[in-house]
Amino acid sequence: DAGVIQSPRHEVTEMGQEVTLRCKPISGHDYLFWYRQTMMRGLELLIYFNNNVPIDDSGMPEDRFSAKMPNASFSTLKIQPSEPRDSAVYFCASTEGGTVEAFFGQGTRLTVV
Amino acid sequence: GEDVEQSLFLSVREGDSSVINCTYTDSSSTYLYWYKQEPGAGLQLLTYIFSNMDMKQDQRLTVLLNKKDKHLSLRIADTQTGDSAIYFCAESSPVDSSYKLIFGSGTRLLVRP
């Protein structure tokens, strides 16, 4: 398996634009997590899914953020409209329920100017 | 709520031992983890310890857990320049078997030649 795949690796966008980040989890993993990493706040859990169903979205900062998982092999995190303070590295991770290790993608570095 | 704290920076000389410390607040934590993040990469699980253990050794890595003080440490023996990275302490408890991770802010380890 190629691991957790995120795209794009880098995204630069103008304030007010819509941004969509994508994630393909490891096949067979039933949990998917979206994290955000910033210098100020470290790694924050935004939302996670189990069997494609959102379980906890309490970490989603505002209504401008939304996440979907239409099937077991794909998830998106959307920011609309984007703001400069959304600039961060966004990580997707997946795991198999009952196991210990979470596998992380390489992240998407988002810059909103 | 849960909180995990780490010192921000550690500098050691190549060949010395490194000790990275972490404190956590959630007494119901089931697993405690150490993840490593190299520049431009995602997080990679280094090791973990179950909460009913005091110590775990894995080659150059030794994890010590003091559950009474809620203190976790990672010792890297014979530290190499390739060990330079950010090390994250994390804890989880099996809420709906998801093992949702709560991360510390990360300790940046710099290994000097």
Interface residues (C-beta under 8 A of the other chain):
Chain A: V4 Y31 F33 Y35 G42 L43 L45 Y48 N50 I55 D56 F91 A93 T95 G97 G98 T99 V100 E101 A102 F104 G105 Q106 G107
Chain B: Y31 Y33 G40 A41 G42 L43 Q44 L45 Y48 F88 D96 S97 S98 Y99 K100 L101 I102 F103 G104 S105 G106
